[in-house]
């Protein structure tokens, strides 16, 4: 039954990915708008088609809690790979909870910016900036998740590890890939701006690759023959 629950958590968590991209497209934010927009352009974006933007962000906000299921699956996988009482699993649970908030909080900041059409233009721009800087720039929790998964996979001492070791190395590559997002706080144009090649596109590809690959690995080993947990 535990394996079935893990598979359920993985599949529910994976629903986050299509809902996330649908939400961005409905809001008109895929690819993300430029951080170099003028105040007038930002205000026009938030007021001209408020319903579309707010509905798109609502989809994003609805998708974020699905990561709780995915975080639970990752925690369970770490326990299976190393030890049921490993502090790595506790750390993964904590950062998974933080990651959900790092999606929801900026989304609600955007909703606040679009909530009143008569709001001060500078406040609308502030909501726009804070939301995107948090959305792209706060990557530490995702990096920690990826590193924790890598450690657990590479330290699996079974003759035949639950997950292939190459997935552990891919987790490390993904951590490097998303790290560029943190530099968006310094740039308004170029590859390190929040809509840039490194800060957004490389981050998105790395996160997507990590989530899909980890999902494949967890589904692959979530069957009765692989449910033994090492206890030392």
C-alpha positions as CSV (number, residue, x, y, z in Angstrom):
1,X,0.0,0.0,0.0
2,X,2.9,2.4,0.8
3,X,4.2,2.0,-2.8
4,X,0.7,2.8,-4.1
5,X,0.5,5.9,-2.0
6,X,3.9,7.0,-3.3
7,X,2.8,6.6,-6.9
8,X,-0.3,8.6,-6.1
9,X,1.7,11.4,-4.6
10,X,4.1,11.4,-7.6
11,X,1.3,11.6,-10.2
12,X,-0.7,14.3,-8.3
13,X,2.5,16.3,-7.8
14,X,3.2,16.1,-11.6
15,X,-0.1,17.8,-12.2
16,X,1.7,20.9,-11.0
17,X,3.7,21.2,-14.2
18,X,0.9,21.5,-16.8
19,X,-1.2,23.6,-14.5
20,X,1.7,25.9,-13.9
21,X,2.3,26.5,-17.6
22,X,-1.4,26.9,-18.3
23,X,-1.6,29.5,-15.6
24,X,1.3,31.5,-17.0
25,X,-0.2,31.3,-20.5
26,X,-3.7,32.3,-19.4
27,X,-2.2,35.3,-17.5
28,X,-0.3,36.3,-20.7
29,X,3.0,35.7,-18.8
30,X,4.7,33.0,-20.9
31,X,7.4,34.0,-21.6
32,X,7.6,36.3,-18.5
33,X,7.2,40.0,-19.2
34,X,10.3,42.2,-19.1
35,X,11.5,43.7,-15.8
36,X,12.5,46.7,-17.9
37,X,8.8,47.8,-18.6
38,X,7.9,51.3,-17.6
39,X,5.4,52.0,-14.9
40,X,2.8,52.9,-17.4
41,X,3.3,49.6,-19.3
42,X,3.0,47.6,-16.0
43,X,-0.1,49.5,-15.0
44,X,-1.7,48.8,-18.4
45,X,-0.9,45.1,-18.1
46,X,-2.5,45.0,-14.7
47,X,-5.6,47.0,-15.6
48,X,-6.4,46.4,-19.3
49,X,-7.1,42.7,-19.0
50,X,-7.5,42.3,-15.2
51,X,-9.8,39.3,-15.4
52,X,-7.5,37.3,-17.6
53,X,-4.4,38.0,-15.4
54,X,-6.2,37.3,-12.2
55,X,-7.7,34.0,-13.5
56,X,-4.3,32.9,-14.7
57,X,-2.7,33.7,-11.4
58,X,-5.6,31.9,-9.7
59,X,-4.6,28.7,-11.7
60,X,-1.0,29.2,-10.5
61,X,-2.1,29.5,-6.9
62,X,-4.3,26.4,-7.2
63,X,-1.4,24.4,-8.7
64,X,1.1,25.2,-6.0
65,X,-0.4,23.1,-3.1
66,X,0.0,20.0,-5.4
67,X,3.7,20.2,-4.6
68,X,2.9,19.0,-1.1
69,X,2.2,15.6,-2.6
70,X,5.4,15.7,-4.5
71,X,7.3,16.7,-1.5
72,X,5.8,13.8,0.5
73,X,6.9,11.4,-2.3
74,X,10.5,12.8,-2.2
75,X,10.6,12.5,1.6
76,X,9.4,8.9,1.4
77,X,12.0,8.1,-1.3
78,X,14.8,9.5,0.8
79,X,13.8,7.4,3.8
80,X,13.8,4.3,1.5
81,X,17.2,5.1,0.0
82,X,19.2,5.8,3.2
83,X,17.4,5.4,6.5
84,X,13.9,5.8,7.8
85,X,15.2,8.1,10.6
86,X,17.6,10.1,8.4
87,X,17.6,13.9,9.1
88,X,17.9,14.3,5.3
89,X,14.2,13.3,5.1
90,X,13.3,15.9,7.7
91,X,15.2,18.6,5.9
92,X,13.4,17.6,2.7
93,X,10.0,17.9,4.3
94,X,10.9,21.4,5.6
95,X,12.2,22.8,2.3
96,X,9.2,21.3,0.4
97,X,6.9,23.2,2.6
98,X,8.9,26.4,2.1
99,X,8.8,25.9,-1.7
100,X,5.0,25.9,-1.8
101,X,4.9,29.2,0.0
102,X,7.5,30.6,-2.4
103,X,5.0,30.1,-5.2
104,X,1.9,31.2,-3.3
105,X,3.2,34.4,-1.7
106,X,4.3,36.2,-5.0
107,X,1.1,35.0,-6.7
108,X,-1.0,36.7,-4.0
109,X,1.1,39.8,-4.3
110,X,0.3,39.9,-8.0
111,X,-3.4,39.4,-7.1
112,X,-3.1,42.4,-4.7
113,X,-1.7,44.5,-7.5
114,X,-4.6,43.7,-9.8
115,X,-7.3,43.8,-7.1
116,X,-8.1,47.5,-7.3
117,X,-7.9,49.3,-10.7
118,X,-7.5,52.7,-8.9
119,X,-4.4,51.7,-7.0
120,X,-1.3,54.0,-7.1
121,X,0.7,53.1,-10.3
122,X,3.9,52.9,-8.3
123,X,2.3,50.4,-5.9
124,X,1.2,48.3,-8.8
125,X,4.7,48.3,-10.2
126,X,6.1,47.4,-6.7
127,X,3.7,44.3,-6.6
128,X,4.9,43.4,-10.1
129,X,8.6,43.6,-9.1
130,X,8.3,41.9,-5.8
131,X,6.3,39.1,-7.3
132,X,8.7,38.3,-10.1
133,X,11.8,38.8,-8.0
134,X,10.5,36.2,-5.5
135,X,9.2,33.9,-8.2
136,X,12.5,33.6,-10.0
137,X,15.0,34.8,-7.4
138,X,14.2,32.6,-4.5
139,X,15.8,29.3,-5.6
140,X,17.6,28.2,-2.4
141,X,14.9,25.7,-1.3
142,X,14.7,24.0,-4.7
143,X,18.5,23.7,-4.7
144,X,18.5,22.2,-1.3
145,X,15.8,19.7,-2.4
146,X,17.9,18.7,-5.4
147,X,21.0,18.3,-3.3
148,X,19.2,16.2,-0.7
149,X,17.9,13.9,-3.4
150,X,21.3,13.6,-4.9
151,X,22.9,12.7,-1.5
152,X,20.2,10.1,-0.8
153,X,20.6,8.4,-4.2
154,X,24.4,8.4,-4.2
155,X,24.5,7.0,-0.6
156,X,22.1,4.1,-1.3
157,X,24.3,1.2,-0.3
158,X,22.3,-1.6,-1.9
159,X,24.0,-3.8,-4.4
160,X,21.3,-2.6,-6.8
161,X,20.3,1.0,-5.6
162,X,16.6,1.9,-5.7
163,X,17.4,4.7,-8.2
164,X,20.2,4.8,-10.8
165,X,23.2,6.8,-9.7
166,X,23.0,9.0,-12.8
167,X,19.8,10.5,-11.4
168,X,21.8,11.6,-8.4
169,X,24.2,13.4,-10.7
170,X,21.4,14.9,-12.7
171,X,20.0,16.3,-9.4
172,X,23.3,18.2,-8.9
173,X,23.2,19.5,-12.5
174,X,19.7,20.7,-11.9
175,X,20.7,22.5,-8.7
176,X,23.4,24.4,-10.8
177,X,20.8,25.1,-13.5
178,X,18.3,26.8,-11.2
179,X,21.0,28.7,-9.3
180,X,21.2,31.4,-12.0
181,X,17.7,32.6,-11.0
182,X,19.1,34.1,-7.8
183,X,21.0,36.7,-9.8
184,X,17.8,38.3,-11.3
185,X,17.9,40.8,-8.4
186,X,20.8,42.5,-10.0
187,X,19.6,42.8,-13.7
188,X,16.7,44.2,-15.6
189,X,17.9,43.1,-19.0
190,X,20.1,40.3,-20.4
191,X,20.4,36.5,-19.6
192,X,20.2,37.1,-15.8
193,X,17.1,39.2,-15.8
194,X,14.0,37.4,-14.6
195,X,12.9,36.7,-18.2
196,X,16.4,35.9,-19.4
197,X,18.1,32.9,-20.9
198,X,19.8,31.8,-17.6
199,X,17.5,33.1,-14.9
200,X,14.3,31.9,-16.4
201,X,14.8,29.5,-19.3
202,X,17.7,27.5,-17.9
203,X,16.0,27.4,-14.5
204,X,12.7,26.2,-16.1
205,X,14.5,23.5,-18.1
206,X,16.5,22.3,-15.1
207,X,13.5,22.2,-12.7
208,X,11.4,20.4,-15.3
209,X,14.1,17.9,-16.1
210,X,14.7,17.2,-12.3
211,X,11.0,16.8,-11.6
212,X,10.3,14.5,-14.5
213,X,13.4,12.4,-14.0
214,X,12.8,12.0,-10.2
215,X,9.2,11.1,-11.0
216,X,10.3,8.4,-13.4
217,X,12.8,7.1,-10.8
218,X,10.3,7.0,-8.0
219,X,7.6,5.4,-10.1
220,X,10.1,2.8,-11.3
221,X,11.0,1.7,-7.9
222,X,7.6,2.1,-6.1
223,X,6.6,-1.6,-6.2
224,X,6.6,-4.3,-3.6
225,X,10.1,-5.7,-4.5
226,X,11.7,-2.3,-3.7
227,X,9.9,-1.4,-0.5
228,X,12.7,-2.5,1.9
229,X,13.9,0.4,4.0
230,X,17.5,0.2,5.3
231,X,17.8,0.6,9.1
232,X,21.2,1.0,10.6
